[in-house]
Amino acid sequence: MTTVPTVPTVPTVPTVPTVPTVPTVPTVITFGTFDLFHIGHLNILERAKQLGTRLVVGVSSDALNFQKKNRYPHTNQTNRMRILSALSCVDDVFLEKSLELKAHYIREHGATLLVMGDDWEGKFDGMPCRVVYLPRTPSISTTELIERIVCSNQNVQSVLL
């Protein structure tokens, strides 16, 4: 009878489960004054957050707002930043000190998508990331709120006189 030589067995190496790769989801950045916070502000922030997993918000400083609009916001920058920080859709808030530094802020925060209201359409097309302009909420703006408050106050004063 012939003997069959035995083949040494090779120990099996346990297989390492493969981890599925998660597609890179963008960090979204947006900018604004967010004075007299209203539903239009919330709407654009929530829609911006839906476009990524991280939303970073640059809040225009009091000085920058004065430079842009020749008036200071009604709510100071510290309180505006605090309000935004409290929102579940906002992951990070920083103070925007200059319009000329937008590209720097985008790179600094690793943003791959800039979201702005459609009233800024075309103004940020040269930024170092993709840009999306979202429609504004109809019939609401901070300027409109201020005008309604002033008008209401004038009406009350005329009744009291």
Secondary structure, 3 states (H helix, E strand, C coil): CCCCCCCCCCCCCCCCCCCCCCCCCCEEEEEECCCCCCHHHHHHHHHHHCCCCEEEEEEECHHHHHHHHCCCCCCCHHHHHHHHHCCCCCCEEEEECCHHHHHHHHHHCCCCEEEEEHHHCCCCCCCCCEEEEECCCCCCCHHHHHHHHHHHHHHHHHHHC
